[in-house]
Amino acid sequence: MGARNKIARMVLVLLVLLVAGVLLSSGYQAFATGWDLEKYPAPGQLIDVGGYRLHIYCVGEGSPTIVMEAGMSGWSTDWLLVQPEVAEVTRACAYDRAGYGWSDEGPRPQDSQQVATALNRLLAEAGIEGEIILVGHSLGGVFAQYYAREYPEQVVGLVLVDSVHPRQSQIMPEAVRDKYEGNLERLTAFTRVFAPTGLLRLAGQTVSPIADKLPGEYQDMVRALGYQSKAYRALDAEMAAFRQSQAQVQEAGPLPKHILLATIRATVVENYPPGFSADTVKPIWDEMQADLSDSATLPPVVATHSGHYVHVDEPGLVAQTILDVVNRVRES
């Protein structure tokens, strides 16, 4: 009986220590998040879009306005190397979807319809009127494709940067799809649960996969914003609605003929989501990129030195592609 009591007391002590440790690390997470936001204030505007605020940062002048849509787990800082170059010619805006960067959390599901509705209100409230060209990377490409179909009177151009195909979940063989997407769903759900405890921060795990690829003066800022618990919840919300977001693009019909389309495809298997296999997923991905390019107005652009984040690996190439569309719009 004495041995049992001793074991029970040891278990109780371990549980108390575990709970205390989690509480301490959770407090650290809350304090560090507040400290990071004071250290790195929003460079742009925080605008109410219906009960929560989204951050948008615009530089440059001219028309059409470029609106940059980051991929999953990305936000306005993804375009740090592209935006200034484009802004030399026209107005260039990058924004943070709900939960990422400096934006507040938004309602679920975070699907194409929700993202487009929020972006449309953001642009209106920010006073951004007239023609726009959307630039979408990865999942942001799906959101951009939906927006172009939903608001065709506003959109004159679309640039897809290694974009997710709106029929990806249907095109991929079932076994490949279930393994790839299933791994991502489990990973995002796991990180959503553990992010508030501060353990991911303590482990140096930031939601942004490109923090280390940016110039040194930006790395700490991007890494800090990626430690926020809300960023992991946003990531989980978008992954949970991944197939629904694709279906909404399909239901919206074909891309209006007046919208100029340019596509950029990466070639290096780097910085793709976990589980993206060079043997199984990349060949299918390349086929889907080719399919997107088939309906492009401009010749397809192949980034021969880039991983998934072409706008970080070859920002000049992405900027020039955007400006090619700008010139075509202005000529027409």
C-alpha positions as CSV (number, residue, x, y, z in Angstrom):
1,M,0.0,0.0,0.0
2,G,2.9,2.4,0.9
3,A,4.5,1.8,-2.5
4,R,1.2,2.6,-4.3
5,N,0.8,5.8,-2.3
6,K,4.3,6.8,-3.2
7,I,3.7,6.2,-6.9
8,A,0.4,8.2,-6.7
9,R,2.2,11.1,-5.1
10,M,4.9,11.0,-7.7
11,V,2.3,11.0,-10.5
12,L,0.5,13.9,-8.8
13,V,3.7,15.9,-8.5
14,L,4.5,15.3,-12.1
15,L,1.0,16.4,-13.2
16,V,1.3,19.6,-11.1
17,L,4.7,20.4,-12.6
18,L,3.3,19.7,-16.1
19,V,0.3,22.0,-15.6
20,A,2.5,24.7,-14.0
21,G,4.9,24.4,-16.9
22,V,2.1,24.8,-19.5
23,L,0.7,27.8,-17.6
24,L,4.1,29.5,-17.5
25,S,4.8,28.9,-21.1
26,S,1.3,30.1,-22.1
27,G,1.9,33.3,-20.1
28,Y,5.2,33.7,-21.9
29,Q,3.4,33.2,-25.2
30,A,0.9,36.0,-24.4
31,F,3.6,38.4,-23.1
32,A,6.0,37.7,-26.0
33,T,3.2,38.2,-28.6
34,G,2.3,41.6,-27.1
35,W,6.0,42.6,-27.0
36,D,6.5,41.6,-30.7
37,L,3.5,43.7,-31.8
38,E,4.9,46.7,-30.0
39,K,8.4,46.1,-31.5
40,Y,7.0,45.6,-35.0
41,P,4.0,47.9,-35.5
42,A,1.8,47.5,-38.6
43,P,3.3,49.4,-41.6
44,G,-0.1,49.9,-43.2
45,Q,-3.7,50.5,-42.2
46,L,-5.9,48.3,-40.0
47,I,-9.4,48.5,-41.5
48,D,-12.7,47.1,-40.1
49,V,-14.3,44.7,-42.5
50,G,-17.3,43.8,-40.4
51,G,-16.4,43.1,-36.8
52,Y,-12.7,42.5,-37.3
53,R,-9.8,44.4,-38.9
54,L,-7.5,43.5,-41.8
55,H,-4.1,45.0,-42.4
56,I,-3.3,46.4,-45.9
57,Y,-0.1,48.2,-46.9
58,C,0.1,50.1,-50.2
59,V,3.0,51.9,-51.8
60,G,3.4,53.7,-55.1
61,E,0.9,55.5,-57.4
62,G,-0.9,54.7,-60.6
63,S,-3.4,52.4,-62.2
64,P,-4.2,49.6,-62.3
65,T,-3.7,48.8,-58.6
66,I,-1.8,45.6,-57.8
67,V,-3.3,43.5,-55.0
68,M,-1.0,40.7,-53.7
69,E,-2.5,37.6,-52.1
70,A,-0.1,35.4,-50.1
71,G,-0.3,31.7,-49.9
72,M,-1.3,29.6,-46.9
73,S,0.7,30.5,-43.8
74,G,1.8,33.7,-45.5
75,W,0.9,37.4,-45.3
76,S,1.9,40.8,-46.7
77,T,5.6,40.4,-45.7
78,D,5.8,37.6,-48.3
79,W,5.9,40.3,-50.9
80,L,8.7,42.4,-49.4
81,L,11.0,41.9,-52.3
82,V,8.5,42.3,-55.1
83,Q,6.3,45.1,-53.8
84,P,8.9,48.0,-54.0
85,E,9.9,47.1,-57.5
86,V,6.3,47.1,-58.7
87,A,5.6,50.3,-56.8
88,E,8.0,52.2,-59.0
89,V,5.5,51.8,-61.9
90,T,2.0,51.6,-60.2
91,R,0.3,51.3,-56.9
92,A,1.1,48.0,-55.2
93,C,-0.8,46.7,-52.2
94,A,-0.2,43.7,-50.0
95,Y,-2.5,42.6,-47.2
96,D,-2.9,40.1,-44.4
97,R,-5.8,37.7,-44.5
98,A,-7.7,37.1,-41.2
99,G,-5.4,35.9,-38.4
100,Y,-2.1,36.4,-40.2
101,G,0.4,39.2,-39.7
102,W,-1.2,42.3,-38.2
103,S,-4.8,41.3,-39.0
104,D,-7.4,40.2,-36.5
105,E,-8.9,36.7,-36.5
106,G,-11.9,36.3,-38.7
107,P,-14.9,33.9,-38.9
108,R,-14.7,30.3,-40.0
109,P,-14.8,28.8,-42.5
110,Q,-11.9,30.7,-44.1
111,D,-12.8,29.6,-47.6
112,S,-12.6,31.4,-51.0
113,Q,-16.0,33.1,-50.5
114,Q,-15.2,34.4,-47.1
115,V,-11.7,35.6,-48.1
116,A,-13.1,37.4,-51.3
117,T,-15.9,39.1,-49.4
118,A,-13.5,40.4,-46.8
119,L,-11.0,41.6,-49.4
120,N,-13.7,43.3,-51.4
121,R,-14.8,45.2,-48.3
122,L,-11.2,46.0,-47.3
123,L,-10.5,47.5,-50.7
124,A,-13.7,49.6,-50.6
125,E,-13.0,50.8,-47.1
126,A,-9.4,51.6,-47.9
127,G,-10.6,53.8,-50.9
128,I,-9.0,51.6,-53.5
129,E,-11.2,52.1,-56.5
130,G,-10.8,51.4,-60.2
131,E,-9.1,48.5,-61.9
132,I,-7.0,46.0,-60.1
133,I,-4.6,43.2,-61.0
134,L,-4.6,40.3,-58.5
135,V,-1.4,38.4,-57.8
136,G,-2.0,35.1,-56.0
137,H,0.6,32.6,-54.7
138,S,-0.2,28.9,-53.9
139,L,-3.6,28.8,-52.0
140,G,-3.7,32.6,-52.5
141,G,-4.0,31.8,-56.2
142,V,-7.2,29.9,-55.5
143,F,-8.6,32.9,-53.6
144,A,-7.5,35.2,-56.4
145,Q,-9.2,33.1,-59.0
146,Y,-12.4,33.1,-57.1
147,Y,-12.2,36.9,-56.5
148,A,-11.7,37.5,-60.3
149,R,-14.8,35.5,-61.1
150,E,-16.9,37.1,-58.3
151,Y,-15.9,40.7,-59.0
152,P,-15.1,40.8,-62.8
153,E,-16.1,44.4,-63.1
154,Q,-13.1,45.3,-60.9
155,V,-10.4,42.8,-62.0
156,V,-8.5,43.3,-65.2
157,G,-5.6,41.0,-64.6
158,L,-4.5,37.9,-62.7
159,V,-1.0,36.6,-62.0
160,L,-0.8,33.1,-60.6
161,V,2.5,32.3,-58.8
162,D,2.9,28.6,-58.5
163,S,-0.8,28.5,-57.7
164,V,-2.9,25.7,-56.3
165,H,-5.2,24.4,-59.1
166,P,-8.9,24.8,-58.3
167,R,-9.4,21.1,-59.1
168,Q,-6.3,19.8,-57.3
169,S,-8.2,17.6,-54.9
170,Q,-10.0,16.0,-57.8
171,I,-7.0,15.7,-60.2
172,M,-4.7,14.0,-57.7
173,P,-5.0,10.2,-57.4
174,E,-7.0,9.4,-54.3
175,A,-4.2,7.7,-52.5
176,V,-1.7,10.6,-53.1
177,R,-4.3,13.2,-52.3
178,D,-5.4,11.6,-49.0
179,K,-1.9,11.1,-47.8
180,Y,-0.7,14.6,-48.8
181,E,-3.8,16.6,-47.7
182,G,-4.3,14.3,-44.6
183,N,-0.8,15.0,-43.4
184,L,-1.4,18.7,-43.7
185,E,-4.7,18.6,-41.9
186,R,-3.2,16.7,-39.0
187,L,-0.2,19.0,-38.8
188,T,-2.3,22.2,-38.8
189,A,-4.7,20.9,-36.2
190,F,-1.7,19.9,-34.0
191,T,0.0,23.2,-34.2
192,R,-3.3,25.1,-33.6
193,V,-3.6,23.3,-30.3
194,F,-0.1,23.7,-29.1
195,A,0.6,27.3,-30.3
196,P,-1.1,29.0,-27.4
197,T,1.0,27.0,-24.9
198,G,4.1,28.8,-26.1
199,L,5.9,25.5,-26.8
200,L,6.2,26.2,-30.5
201,R,7.7,29.5,-29.8
202,L,10.2,28.0,-27.4
203,A,11.1,25.4,-30.0
204,G,11.7,28.2,-32.6
205,Q,8.8,27.0,-34.8
206,T,7.3,29.9,-36.7
207,V,4.4,29.5,-39.1
208,S,6.3,31.3,-41.9
209,P,8.4,28.9,-44.0
210,I,10.4,31.7,-45.6
211,A,11.6,33.8,-42.6
212,D,15.1,32.5,-43.0
213,K,15.2,33.2,-46.8
214,L,14.4,36.9,-46.4
215,P,17.1,39.6,-46.0
216,G,18.5,39.8,-42.5
217,E,16.7,43.0,-41.5
218,Y,13.3,41.3,-42.1
219,Q,13.9,37.9,-40.6
220,D,13.2,38.6,-36.9
221,M,10.1,40.5,-37.7
222,V,8.6,37.8,-39.9
223,R,9.6,35.1,-37.5
224,A,8.0,36.9,-34.6
225,L,4.7,37.5,-36.4
226,G,4.7,33.8,-37.3
227,Y,4.9,32.8,-33.6
228,Q,1.4,34.2,-32.9
229,S,-1.2,31.7,-31.9
230,K,-3.8,33.3,-34.2
231,A,-1.5,32.6,-37.2
232,Y,-1.7,28.9,-36.5
233,R,-5.4,29.0,-36.1
234,A,-5.7,30.9,-39.4
235,L,-3.6,28.2,-41.0
236,D,-5.8,25.5,-39.6
237,A,-9.0,27.3,-40.7
238,E,-7.7,27.6,-44.3
239,M,-6.6,24.0,-44.5
240,A,-9.9,22.8,-43.1
241,A,-11.7,24.6,-45.9
242,F,-9.2,23.6,-48.6
243,R,-11.5,21.5,-50.7
244,Q,-14.4,23.8,-50.2
245,S,-12.3,26.7,-51.5
246,Q,-11.5,24.8,-54.7
247,A,-15.1,23.8,-55.2
248,Q,-16.3,27.5,-54.9
249,V,-13.9,28.5,-57.8
250,Q,-15.4,25.7,-60.0
251,E,-18.9,26.7,-59.1
252,A,-18.2,30.4,-60.0
253,G,-17.7,29.4,-63.7
254,P,-14.9,30.2,-66.2
255,L,-12.6,33.2,-65.8
256,P,-14.1,36.2,-67.7
257,K,-12.5,36.6,-71.0
258,H,-11.5,40.3,-70.5
259,I,-9.2,39.4,-67.6
260,L,-5.6,39.0,-68.6
261,L,-3.9,35.9,-67.1
262,A,-0.2,35.2,-66.5
263,T,1.2,32.2,-64.8
264,I,4.6,31.5,-63.1
265,R,5.7,27.9,-62.3
266,A,8.5,26.9,-59.9
267,T,10.9,24.1,-60.8
268,V,12.8,23.4,-57.6
269,V,11.2,21.1,-55.0
270,E,11.8,23.5,-52.1
271,N,9.6,25.2,-49.5
272,Y,6.5,23.3,-50.5
273,P,4.2,22.1,-47.7
274,P,5.4,19.0,-45.7
275,G,4.8,15.8,-47.5
276,F,5.2,17.4,-51.0
277,S,7.1,14.6,-52.7
278,A,9.4,15.1,-55.7
279,D,8.4,11.6,-56.9
280,T,4.7,11.6,-56.5
281,V,3.3,15.1,-56.0
282,K,5.6,17.3,-58.1
283,P,4.8,15.6,-61.5
284,I,1.1,16.0,-60.8
285,W,1.7,19.6,-59.7
286,D,3.5,20.4,-62.9
287,E,0.7,19.0,-65.0
288,M,-1.8,21.2,-63.0
289,Q,0.5,24.3,-63.6
290,A,0.5,23.5,-67.3
291,D,-3.3,23.3,-67.3
292,L,-3.5,26.7,-65.7
293,S,-1.1,28.1,-68.3
294,D,-3.2,26.7,-71.2
295,S,-5.8,29.5,-70.7
296,A,-3.2,32.2,-70.0
297,T,-3.1,35.4,-72.1
298,L,0.7,35.8,-71.7
299,P,3.3,33.1,-72.4
300,P,3.8,30.9,-69.3
301,V,6.8,31.9,-67.1
302,V,9.1,29.2,-65.8
303,A,11.2,30.1,-62.8
304,T,14.2,27.8,-63.3
305,H,16.0,28.8,-60.1
306,S,13.0,28.9,-57.7
307,G,11.3,26.7,-55.1
308,H,7.6,27.2,-54.3
309,Y,8.2,30.8,-53.1
310,V,9.2,32.2,-56.5
311,H,8.6,35.8,-55.3
312,V,11.4,35.2,-52.7
313,D,13.8,33.2,-54.8
314,E,13.4,35.3,-58.0
315,P,11.5,38.5,-57.0
316,G,12.6,40.3,-60.1
317,L,11.0,37.7,-62.4
318,V,7.7,38.0,-60.5
319,A,7.8,41.8,-60.5
320,Q,8.5,41.8,-64.3
321,T,5.7,39.4,-65.0
322,I,3.3,41.7,-63.0
323,L,4.5,44.7,-64.9
324,D,4.1,42.9,-68.2
325,V,0.4,42.5,-67.3
326,V,0.2,46.2,-66.2
327,N,1.6,47.3,-69.6
328,R,-0.8,45.1,-71.5
329,V,-3.7,46.6,-69.5
330,R,-2.6,50.1,-70.1
331,E,-2.1,49.5,-73.8
332,S,-5.6,48.1,-74.1
